[in-house]
């Protein structure tokens, strides 16, 4: 239930097509949501591995479109 809520919140914040889900290997043991030290130690490598495997897809989604020019908000 928590995972569905997290995915829903991510979709609301950045839009469903703007996120890539990184799943832990199914052989790995469960990681608690509050296990910060383990997440910091393991998740960057999982994300890097996922990016290398899915590099073309990530490139198409995030790196091929031109972006709008940055416009600073005026101070009030």
PDB file of N, CA, C and O in Angstrom:
ATOM      1  N   UNK A   1       0.823  -1.188   0.000  1.00  0.00           N
ATOM      2  CA  UNK A   1       0.000   0.000   0.000  1.00  0.00           C
ATOM      3  C   UNK A   1       0.866   1.250   0.000  1.00  0.00           C
ATOM      4  O   UNK A   1       0.564   2.217  -0.699  1.00  0.00           O
ATOM      5  N   UNK A   2       1.940   1.234   0.779  1.00  0.00           N
ATOM      6  CA  UNK A   2       2.822   2.394   0.843  1.00  0.00           C
ATOM      7  C   UNK A   2       3.463   2.653  -0.512  1.00  0.00           C
ATOM      8  O   UNK A   2       3.572   3.803  -0.936  1.00  0.00           O
ATOM      9  N   UNK A   3       3.895   1.579  -1.204  1.00  0.00           N
ATOM     10  CA  UNK A   3       4.527   1.746  -2.509  1.00  0.00           C
ATOM     11  C   UNK A   3       3.578   2.398  -3.498  1.00  0.00           C
ATOM     12  O   UNK A   3       3.990   3.274  -4.258  1.00  0.00           O
ATOM     13  N   UNK A   4       2.320   1.990  -3.504  1.00  0.00           N
ATOM     14  CA  UNK A   4       1.353   2.605  -4.407  1.00  0.00           C
ATOM     15  C   UNK A   4       1.183   4.084  -4.098  1.00  0.00           C
ATOM     16  O   UNK A   4       1.067   4.904  -5.009  1.00  0.00           O
ATOM     17  N   UNK A   5       1.168   4.421  -2.828  1.00  0.00           N
ATOM     18  CA  UNK A   5       1.043   5.814  -2.431  1.00  0.00           C
ATOM     19  C   UNK A   5       2.265   6.618  -2.887  1.00  0.00           C
ATOM     20  O   UNK A   5       2.126   7.746  -3.360  1.00  0.00           O
ATOM     21  N   UNK A   6       3.460   6.038  -2.745  1.00  0.00           N
ATOM     22  CA  UNK A   6       4.679   6.730  -3.175  1.00  0.00           C
ATOM     23  C   UNK A   6       4.680   6.948  -4.679  1.00  0.00           C
ATOM     24  O   UNK A   6       5.032   8.029  -5.151  1.00  0.00           O
ATOM     25  N   UNK A   7       4.291   5.938  -5.427  1.00  0.00           N
ATOM     26  CA  UNK A   7       4.242   6.061  -6.884  1.00  0.00           C
ATOM     27  C   UNK A   7       3.211   7.110  -7.285  1.00  0.00           C
ATOM     28  O   UNK A   7       3.460   7.910  -8.187  1.00  0.00           O
ATOM     29  N   UNK A   8       2.070   7.112  -6.629  1.00  0.00           N
ATOM     30  CA  UNK A   8       1.029   8.093  -6.923  1.00  0.00           C
ATOM     31  C   UNK A   8       1.532   9.507  -6.638  1.00  0.00           C
ATOM     32  O   UNK A   8       1.310  10.415  -7.440  1.00  0.00           O
ATOM     33  N   UNK A   9       2.201   9.701  -5.513  1.00  0.00           N
ATOM     34  CA  UNK A   9       2.736  11.021  -5.171  1.00  0.00           C
ATOM     35  C   UNK A   9       3.786  11.462  -6.194  1.00  0.00           C
ATOM     36  O   UNK A   9       3.801  12.618  -6.615  1.00  0.00           O
ATOM     37  N   UNK A  10       4.659  10.537  -6.590  1.00  0.00           N
ATOM     38  CA  UNK A  10       5.661  10.867  -7.613  1.00  0.00           C
ATOM     39  C   UNK A  10       4.985  11.300  -8.896  1.00  0.00           C
ATOM     40  O   UNK A  10       5.396  12.283  -9.513  1.00  0.00           O
ATOM     41  N   UNK A  11       3.954  10.580  -9.306  1.00  0.00           N
ATOM     42  CA  UNK A  11       3.239  10.927 -10.533  1.00  0.00           C
ATOM     43  C   UNK A  11       2.590  12.301 -10.437  1.00  0.00           C
ATOM     44  O   UNK A  11       2.564  13.047 -11.417  1.00  0.00           O
ATOM     45  N   UNK A  12       2.068  12.639  -9.269  1.00  0.00           N
ATOM     46  CA  UNK A  12       1.478  13.964  -9.089  1.00  0.00           C
ATOM     47  C   UNK A  12       2.528  15.066  -9.167  1.00  0.00           C
ATOM     48  O   UNK A  12       2.278  16.129  -9.735  1.00  0.00           O
ATOM     49  N   UNK A  13       3.694  14.812  -8.598  1.00  0.00           N
ATOM     50  CA  UNK A  13       4.737  15.832  -8.544  1.00  0.00           C
ATOM     51  C   UNK A  13       5.434  16.056  -9.882  1.00  0.00           C
ATOM     52  O   UNK A  13       5.620  17.200 -10.296  1.00  0.00           O
ATOM     53  N   UNK A  14       5.816  14.986 -10.557  1.00  0.00           N
ATOM     54  CA  UNK A  14       6.617  15.147 -11.770  1.00  0.00           C
ATOM     55  C   UNK A  14       5.954  14.614 -13.026  1.00  0.00           C
ATOM     56  O   UNK A  14       6.467  14.819 -14.126  1.00  0.00           O
ATOM     57  N   UNK A  15       4.819  13.932 -12.884  1.00  0.00           N
ATOM     58  CA  UNK A  15       4.145  13.351 -14.037  1.00  0.00           C
ATOM     59  C   UNK A  15       4.655  11.939 -14.304  1.00  0.00           C
ATOM     60  O   UNK A  15       5.856  11.679 -14.232  1.00  0.00           O
ATOM     61  N   UNK A  16       3.746  11.047 -14.608  1.00  0.00           N
ATOM     62  CA  UNK A  16       4.092   9.640 -14.787  1.00  0.00           C
ATOM     63  C   UNK A  16       5.200   9.410 -15.821  1.00  0.00           C
ATOM     64  O   UNK A  16       6.102   8.612 -15.564  1.00  0.00           O
ATOM     65  N   UNK A  17       5.166  10.078 -16.979  1.00  0.00           N
ATOM     66  CA  UNK A  17       6.213   9.790 -17.968  1.00  0.00           C
ATOM     67  C   UNK A  17       7.586  10.364 -17.602  1.00  0.00           C
ATOM     68  O   UNK A  17       8.562  10.099 -18.304  1.00  0.00           O
ATOM     69  N   UNK A  18       7.680  11.133 -16.534  1.00  0.00           N
ATOM     70  CA  UNK A  18       8.944  11.764 -16.168  1.00  0.00           C
ATOM     71  C   UNK A  18       9.700  11.031 -15.072  1.00  0.00           C
ATOM     72  O   UNK A  18      10.659  11.569 -14.518  1.00  0.00           O
ATOM     73  N   UNK A  19       9.292   9.837 -14.758  1.00  0.00           N
ATOM     74  CA  UNK A  19       9.963   9.072 -13.712  1.00  0.00           C
ATOM     75  C   UNK A  19      10.320   7.682 -14.196  1.00  0.00           C
ATOM     76  O   UNK A  19       9.581   7.075 -14.971  1.00  0.00           O
ATOM     77  N   UNK A  20      11.443   7.187 -13.742  1.00  0.00           N
ATOM     78  CA  UNK A  20      11.880   5.821 -14.026  1.00  0.00           C
ATOM     79  C   UNK A  20      11.968   5.104 -12.692  1.00  0.00           C
ATOM     80  O   UNK A  20      12.613   5.584 -11.760  1.00  0.00           O
ATOM     81  N   UNK A  21      11.330   3.973 -12.606  1.00  0.00           N
ATOM     82  CA  UNK A  21      11.342   3.209 -11.365  1.00  0.00           C
ATOM     83  C   UNK A  21      12.571   2.316 -11.319  1.00  0.00           C
ATOM     84  O   UNK A  21      12.882   1.621 -12.286  1.00  0.00           O
ATOM     85  N   UNK A  22      13.260   2.338 -10.201  1.00  0.00           N
ATOM     86  CA  UNK A  22      14.423   1.483  -9.987  1.00  0.00           C
ATOM     87  C   UNK A  22      14.038   0.448  -8.942  1.00  0.00           C
ATOM     88  O   UNK A  22      13.868   0.773  -7.767  1.00  0.00           O
ATOM     89  N   UNK A  23      13.904  -0.792  -9.373  1.00  0.00           N
ATOM     90  CA  UNK A  23      13.541  -1.875  -8.462  1.00  0.00           C
ATOM     91  C   UNK A  23      14.789  -2.586  -7.975  1.00  0.00           C
ATOM     92  O   UNK A  23      15.745  -2.777  -8.727  1.00  0.00           O
ATOM     93  N   UNK A  24      14.769  -2.974  -6.714  1.00  0.00           N
ATOM     94  CA  UNK A  24      15.846  -3.801  -6.199  1.00  0.00           C
ATOM     95  C   UNK A  24      15.767  -5.166  -6.854  1.00  0.00           C
ATOM     96  O   UNK A  24      14.693  -5.627  -7.240  1.00  0.00           O
ATOM     97  N   UNK A  25      16.905  -5.795  -6.972  1.00  0.00           N
ATOM     98  CA  UNK A  25      16.950  -7.160  -7.479  1.00  0.00           C
ATOM     99  C   UNK A  25      16.076  -8.030  -6.585  1.00  0.00           C
ATOM    100  O   UNK A  25      16.128  -7.908  -5.361  1.00  0.00           O
ATOM    101  N   UNK A  26      15.290  -8.888  -7.171  1.00  0.00           N
ATOM    102  CA  UNK A  26      14.365  -9.707  -6.380  1.00  0.00           C
ATOM    103  C   UNK A  26      15.080 -10.629  -5.408  1.00  0.00           C
ATOM    104  O   UNK A  26      14.481 -11.089  -4.436  1.00  0.00           O
ATOM    105  N   UNK A  27      16.337 -10.902  -5.655  1.00  0.00           N
ATOM    106  CA  UNK A  27      17.086 -11.764  -4.742  1.00  0.00           C
ATOM    107  C   UNK A  27      17.520 -11.026  -3.490  1.00  0.00           C
ATOM    108  O   UNK A  27      17.850 -11.644  -2.478  1.00  0.00           O
ATOM    109  N   UNK A  28      17.520  -9.699  -3.559  1.00  0.00           N
ATOM    110  CA  UNK A  28      17.936  -8.906  -2.405  1.00  0.00           C
ATOM    111  C   UNK A  28      16.882  -8.978  -1.306  1.00  0.00           C
ATOM    112  O   UNK A  28      15.699  -9.201  -1.567  1.00  0.00           O
ATOM    113  N   UNK A  29      17.336  -8.787  -0.084  1.00  0.00           N
ATOM    114  CA  UNK A  29      16.393  -8.773   1.030  1.00  0.00           C
ATOM    115  C   UNK A  29      15.636  -7.444   1.048  1.00  0.00           C
ATOM    116  O   UNK A  29      16.106  -6.445   0.502  1.00  0.00           O
ATOM    117  N   UNK A  30      14.502  -7.442   1.657  1.00  0.00           N
ATOM    118  CA  UNK A  30      13.638  -6.268   1.762  1.00  0.00           C
ATOM    119  C   UNK A  30      14.383  -5.105   2.415  1.00  0.00           C
ATOM    120  O   UNK A  30      15.141  -5.295   3.366  1.00  0.00           O
ATOM    121  N   UNK A  31      14.157  -3.899   1.894  1.00  0.00           N
ATOM    122  CA  UNK A  31      14.755  -2.703   2.495  1.00  0.00           C
ATOM    123  C   UNK A  31      13.641  -1.864   3.100  1.00  0.00           C
ATOM    124  O   UNK A  31      12.705  -1.470   2.403  1.00  0.00           O
ATOM    125  N   UNK A  32      13.739  -1.591   4.386  1.00  0.00           N
ATOM    126  CA  UNK A  32      12.738  -0.759   5.049  1.00  0.00           C
ATOM    127  C   UNK A  32      12.827   0.678   4.539  1.00  0.00           C
ATOM    128  O   UNK A  32      13.901   1.149   4.166  1.00  0.00           O
ATOM    129  N   UNK A  33      11.695   1.363   4.528  1.00  0.00           N
ATOM    130  CA  UNK A  33      11.658   2.735   4.038  1.00  0.00           C
ATOM    131  C   UNK A  33      12.505   3.684   4.872  1.00  0.00           C
ATOM    132  O   UNK A  33      12.972   4.702   4.361  1.00  0.00           O
ATOM    133  N   UNK A  34      12.714   3.365   6.154  1.00  0.00           N
ATOM    134  CA  UNK A  34      13.500   4.252   7.022  1.00  0.00           C
ATOM    135  C   UNK A  34      14.952   3.790   7.188  1.00  0.00           C
ATOM    136  O   UNK A  34      15.654   4.281   8.072  1.00  0.00           O
ATOM    137  N   UNK A  35      15.405   2.863   6.360  1.00  0.00           N
ATOM    138  CA  UNK A  35      16.779   2.371   6.428  1.00  0.00           C
ATOM    139  C   UNK A  35      17.680   3.263   5.569  1.00  0.00           C
ATOM    140  O   UNK A  35      18.104   2.881   4.479  1.00  0.00           O
ATOM    141  N   UNK A  36      17.956   4.450   6.088  1.00  0.00           N
ATOM    142  CA  UNK A  36      18.679   5.477   5.333  1.00  0.00           C
ATOM    143  C   UNK A  36      20.105   5.040   5.021  1.00  0.00           C
ATOM    144  O   UNK A  36      20.568   5.217   3.895  1.00  0.00           O
ATOM    145  N   UNK A  37      20.799   4.482   5.987  1.00  0.00           N
ATOM    146  CA  UNK A  37      22.200   4.113   5.746  1.00  0.00           C
ATOM    147  C   UNK A  37      22.311   3.051   4.656  1.00  0.00           C
ATOM    148  O   UNK A  37      23.197   3.134   3.806  1.00  0.00           O
ATOM    149  N   UNK A  38      21.445   2.074   4.667  1.00  0.00           N
ATOM    150  CA  UNK A  38      21.480   1.048   3.619  1.00  0.00           C
ATOM    151  C   UNK A  38      21.077   1.643   2.270  1.00  0.00           C
ATOM    152  O   UNK A  38      21.680   1.316   1.248  1.00  0.00           O
ATOM    153  N   UNK A  39      20.069   2.509   2.257  1.00  0.00           N
ATOM    154  CA  UNK A  39      19.637   3.135   1.012  1.00  0.00           C
ATOM    155  C   UNK A  39      20.777   3.954   0.402  1.00  0.00           C
ATOM    156  O   UNK A  39      21.016   3.886  -0.804  1.00  0.00           O
ATOM    157  N   UNK A  40      21.480   4.730   1.238  1.00  0.00           N
ATOM    158  CA  UNK A  40      22.598   5.536   0.737  1.00  0.00           C
ATOM    159  C   UNK A  40      23.724   4.654   0.213  1.00  0.00           C
ATOM    160  O   UNK A  40      24.405   5.022  -0.744  1.00  0.00           O
ATOM    161  N   UNK A  41      23.923   3.509   0.824  1.00  0.00           N
ATOM    162  CA  UNK A  41      24.999   2.618   0.417  1.00  0.00           C
ATOM    163  C   UNK A  41      24.663   1.831  -0.851  1.00  0.00           C
ATOM    164  O   UNK A  41      25.546   1.585  -1.672  1.00  0.00           O
ATOM    165  N   UNK A  42      23.405   1.436  -1.022  1.00  0.00           N
ATOM    166  CA  UNK A  42      23.057   0.514  -2.103  1.00  0.00           C
ATOM    167  C   UNK A  42      22.314   1.134  -3.283  1.00  0.00           C
ATOM    168  O   UNK A  42      22.552   0.749  -4.428  1.00  0.00           O
ATOM    169  N   UNK A  43      21.423   2.082  -3.024  1.00  0.00           N
ATOM    170  CA  UNK A  43      20.572   2.572  -4.106  1.00  0.00           C
ATOM    171  C   UNK A  43      21.307   3.313  -5.222  1.00  0.00           C
ATOM    172  O   UNK A  43      20.922   3.162  -6.382  1.00  0.00           O
ATOM    173  N   UNK A  44      22.338   4.101  -4.939  1.00  0.00           N
ATOM    174  CA  UNK A  44      23.037   4.733  -6.061  1.00  0.00           C
ATOM    175  C   UNK A  44      23.603   3.723  -7.061  1.00  0.00           C
ATOM    176  O   UNK A  44      23.553   3.951  -8.270  1.00  0.00           O
ATOM    177  N   UNK A  45      24.140   2.611  -6.562  1.00  0.00           N
ATOM    178  CA  UNK A  45      24.664   1.585  -7.470  1.00  0.00           C
ATOM    179  C   UNK A  45      23.546   0.902  -8.251  1.00  0.00           C
ATOM    180  O   UNK A  45      23.712   0.598  -9.432  1.00  0.00           O
ATOM    181  N   UNK A  46      22.417   0.661  -7.603  1.00  0.00           N
ATOM    182  CA  UNK A  46      21.281   0.084  -8.326  1.00  0.00           C
ATOM    183  C   UNK A  46      20.806   1.046  -9.414  1.00  0.00           C
ATOM    184  O   UNK A  46      20.506   0.627 -10.532  1.00  0.00           O
ATOM    185  N   UNK A  47      20.738   2.329  -9.084  1.00  0.00           N
ATOM    186  CA  UNK A  47      20.299   3.324 -10.059  1.00  0.00           C
ATOM    187  C   UNK A  47      21.276   3.405 -11.219  1.00  0.00           C
ATOM    188  O   UNK A  47      20.856   3.481 -12.373  1.00  0.00           O
ATOM    189  N   UNK A  48      22.561   3.391 -10.938  1.00  0.00           N
ATOM    190  CA  UNK A  48      23.573   3.444 -11.996  1.00  0.00           C
ATOM    191  C   UNK A  48      23.456   2.225 -12.905  1.00  0.00           C
ATOM    192  O   UNK A  48      23.495   2.348 -14.129  1.00  0.00           O
ATOM    193  N   UNK A  49      23.314   1.060 -12.305  1.00  0.00           N
ATOM    194  CA  UNK A  49      23.162  -0.165 -13.082  1.00  0.00           C
ATOM    195  C   UNK A  49      21.903  -0.113 -13.946  1.00  0.00           C
ATOM    196  O   UNK A  49      21.923  -0.498 -15.115  1.00  0.00           O
ATOM    197  N   UNK A  50      20.818   0.365 -13.361  1.00  0.00           N
ATOM    198  CA  UNK A  50      19.558   0.494 -14.096  1.00  0.00           C
ATOM    199  C   UNK A  50      19.720   1.470 -15.257  1.00  0.00           C
ATOM    200  O   UNK A  50      19.212   1.222 -16.350  1.00  0.00           O
ATOM    201  N   UNK A  51      20.421   2.571 -15.030  1.00  0.00           N
ATOM    202  CA  UNK A  51      20.638   3.560 -16.090  1.00  0.00           C
ATOM    203  C   UNK A  51      21.485   2.982 -17.211  1.00  0.00           C
ATOM    204  O   UNK A  51      21.233   3.256 -18.384  1.00  0.00           O
ATOM    205  N   UNK A  52      22.485   2.186 -16.861  1.00  0.00           N
ATOM    206  CA  UNK A  52      23.327   1.585 -17.892  1.00  0.00           C
ATOM    207  C   UNK A  52      22.549   0.583 -18.734  1.00  0.00           C
ATOM    208  O   UNK A  52      22.722   0.525 -19.951  1.00  0.00           O
ATOM    209  N   UNK A  53      21.695  -0.203 -18.092  1.00  0.00           N
ATOM    210  CA  UNK A  53      20.898  -1.192 -18.811  1.00  0.00           C
ATOM    211  C   UNK A  53      19.838  -0.513 -19.683  1.00  0.00           C
ATOM    212  O   UNK A  53      19.557  -0.965 -20.793  1.00  0.00           O
ATOM    213  N   UNK A  54      19.258   0.563 -19.177  1.00  0.00           N
ATOM    214  CA  UNK A  54      18.163   1.244 -19.871  1.00  0.00           C
ATOM    215  C   UNK A  54      18.579   2.613 -20.403  1.00  0.00           C
ATOM    216  O   UNK A  54      17.751   3.518 -20.515  1.00  0.00           O
ATOM    217  N   UNK A  55      19.851   2.762 -20.729  1.00  0.00           N
ATOM    218  CA  UNK A  55      20.382   4.050 -21.140  1.00  0.00           C
ATOM    219  C   UNK A  55      19.666   4.676 -22.325  1.00  0.00           C
ATOM    220  O   UNK A  55      19.405   5.879 -22.321  1.00  0.00           O
ATOM    221  N   UNK A  56      19.347   3.886 -23.331  1.00  0.00           N
ATOM    222  CA  UNK A  56      18.676   4.440 -24.508  1.00  0.00           C
ATOM    223  C   UNK A  56      17.303   4.992 -24.144  1.00  0.00           C
ATOM    224  O   UNK A  56      16.935   6.081 -24.586  1.00  0.00           O
ATOM    225  N   UNK A  57      16.548   4.255 -23.347  1.00  0.00           N
ATOM    226  CA  UNK A  57      15.230   4.713 -22.929  1.00  0.00           C
ATOM    227  C   UNK A  57      15.349   6.001 -22.114  1.00  0.00           C
ATOM    228  O   UNK A  57      14.595   6.949 -22.335  1.00  0.00           O
ATOM    229  N   UNK A  58      16.284   6.036 -21.181  1.00  0.00           N
ATOM    230  CA  UNK A  58      16.478   7.226 -20.358  1.00  0.00           C
ATOM    231  C   UNK A  58      16.906   8.408 -21.224  1.00  0.00           C
ATOM    232  O   UNK A  58      16.451   9.532 -21.014  1.00  0.00           O
ATOM    233  N   UNK A  59      17.773   8.156 -22.186  1.00  0.00           N
ATOM    234  CA  UNK A  59      18.205   9.226 -23.098  1.00  0.00           C
ATOM    235  C   UNK A  59      17.016   9.783 -23.868  1.00  0.00           C
ATOM    236  O   UNK A  59      16.869  10.999 -23.992  1.00  0.00           O
ATOM    237  N   UNK A  60      16.170   8.902 -24.383  1.00  0.00           N
ATOM    238  CA  UNK A  60      14.995   9.347 -25.150  1.00  0.00           C
ATOM    239  C   UNK A  60      14.036  10.151 -24.280  1.00  0.00           C
ATOM    240  O   UNK A  60      13.497  11.165 -24.724  1.00  0.00           O
ATOM    241  N   UNK A  61      13.821   9.707 -23.053  1.00  0.00           N
ATOM    242  CA  UNK A  61      12.850  10.364 -22.181  1.00  0.00           C
ATOM    243  C   UNK A  61      13.364  11.698 -21.659  1.00  0.00           C
ATOM    244  O   UNK A  61      12.631  12.687 -21.658  1.00  0.00           O
ATOM    245  N   UNK A  62      14.623  11.737 -21.213  1.00  0.00           N
ATOM    246  CA  UNK A  62      15.107  12.894 -20.477  1.00  0.00           C
ATOM    247  C   UNK A  62      16.078  13.799 -21.226  1.00  0.00           C
ATOM    248  O   UNK A  62      16.235  14.960 -20.845  1.00  0.00           O
ATOM    249  N   UNK A  63      16.727  13.315 -22.266  1.00  0.00           N
ATOM    250  CA  UNK A  63      17.829  14.083 -22.841  1.00  0.00           C
ATOM    251  C   UNK A  63      17.629  14.521 -24.286  1.00  0.00           C
ATOM    252  O   UNK A  63      18.486  15.227 -24.817  1.00  0.00           O
ATOM    253  N   UNK A  64      16.562  14.145 -24.934  1.00  0.00           N
ATOM    254  CA  UNK A  64      16.406  14.454 -26.352  1.00  0.00           C
ATOM    255  C   UNK A  64      15.600  15.726 -26.623  1.00  0.00           C
ATOM    256  O   UNK A  64      15.793  16.360 -27.660  1.00  0.00           O
ATOM    257  N   UNK A  65      14.725  16.101 -25.736  1.00  0.00           N
ATOM    258  CA  UNK A  65      13.881  17.273 -25.962  1.00  0.00           C
ATOM    259  C   UNK A  65      14.606  18.552 -25.581  1.00  0.00           C
ATOM    260  O   UNK A  65      15.399  18.583 -24.640  1.00  0.00           O
ATOM    261  N   UNK A  66      14.317  19.606 -26.332  1.00  0.00           N
ATOM    262  CA  UNK A  66      14.803  20.911 -25.921  1.00  0.00           C
ATOM    263  C   UNK A  66      13.918  21.404 -24.788  1.00  0.00           C
ATOM    264  O   UNK A  66      12.727  21.098 -24.727  1.00  0.00           O
ATOM    265  N   UNK A  67      14.509  22.154 -23.917  1.00  0.00           N
ATOM    266  CA  UNK A  67      13.749  22.690 -22.789  1.00  0.00           C
ATOM    267  C   UNK A  67      13.509  24.171 -23.007  1.00  0.00           C
ATOM    268  O   UNK A  67      14.220  24.827 -23.767  1.00  0.00           O
ATOM    269  N   UNK A  68      12.507  24.679 -22.336  1.00  0.00           N
ATOM    270  CA  UNK A  68      12.236  26.109 -22.398  1.00  0.00           C
ATOM    271  C   UNK A  68      13.364  26.867 -21.700  1.00  0.00           C
ATOM    272  O   UNK A  68      13.975  26.376 -20.751  1.00  0.00           O
ATOM    273  N   UNK A  69      13.614  28.042 -22.183  1.00  0.00           N
ATOM    274  CA  UNK A  69      14.626  28.901 -21.581  1.00  0.00           C
ATOM    275  C   UNK A  69      14.194  29.256 -20.151  1.00  0.00           C
ATOM    276  O   UNK A  69      13.016  29.499 -19.888  1.00  0.00           O
ATOM    277  N   UNK A  70      15.147  29.281 -19.259  1.00  0.00           N
ATOM    278  CA  UNK A  70      14.869  29.594 -17.853  1.00  0.00           C
ATOM    279  C   UNK A  70      14.455  31.057 -17.742  1.00  0.00           C
ATOM    280  O   UNK A  70      15.125  31.950 -18.261  1.00  0.00           O
ATOM    281  N   UNK A  71      13.347  31.283 -17.061  1.00  0.00           N
ATOM    282  CA  UNK A  71      12.887  32.644 -16.807  1.00  0.00           C
ATOM    283  C   UNK A  71      12.791  32.816 -15.303  1.00  0.00           C
ATOM    284  O   UNK A  71      12.016  32.134 -14.633  1.00  0.00           O
ATOM    285  N   UNK A  72      13.586  33.733 -14.785  1.00  0.00           N
ATOM    286  CA  UNK A  72      13.597  33.988 -13.340  1.00  0.00           C
ATOM    287  C   UNK A  72      12.283  34.664 -12.938  1.00  0.00           C
ATOM    288  O   UNK A  72      11.788  35.550 -13.635  1.00  0.00           O
ATOM    289  N   UNK A  73      11.739  34.237 -11.820  1.00  0.00           N
ATOM    290  CA  UNK A  73      10.530  34.891 -11.308  1.00  0.00           C
ATOM    291  C   UNK A  73      10.890  36.304 -10.841  1.00  0.00           C
ATOM    292  O   UNK A  73      11.911  36.499 -10.181  1.00  0.00           O
ATOM    293  N   UNK A  74      10.070  37.265 -11.176  1.00  0.00           N
ATOM    294  CA  UNK A  74      10.377  38.633 -10.721  1.00  0.00           C
ATOM    295  C   UNK A  74      10.182  38.748  -9.209  1.00  0.00           C
ATOM    296  O   UNK A  74       9.270  38.154  -8.634  1.00  0.00           O
ATOM    297  N   UNK A  75      11.065  39.529  -8.583  1.00  0.00           N
ATOM    298  CA  UNK A  75      10.931  39.775  -7.130  1.00  0.00           C
ATOM    299  C   UNK A  75       9.781  40.755  -6.910  1.00  0.00           C
ATOM    300  O   UNK A  75       9.576  41.693  -7.680  1.00  0.00           O
ATOM    301  N   UNK A  76       9.060  40.508  -5.859  1.00  0.00           N
ATOM    302  CA  UNK A  76       7.933  41.416  -5.572  1.00  0.00           C
ATOM    303  C   UNK A  76       8.187  42.220  -4.347  1.00  0.00           C
ATOM    304  O   UNK A  76       7.349  43.033  -3.958  1.00  0.00           O
TER     305      UNK A  76
END
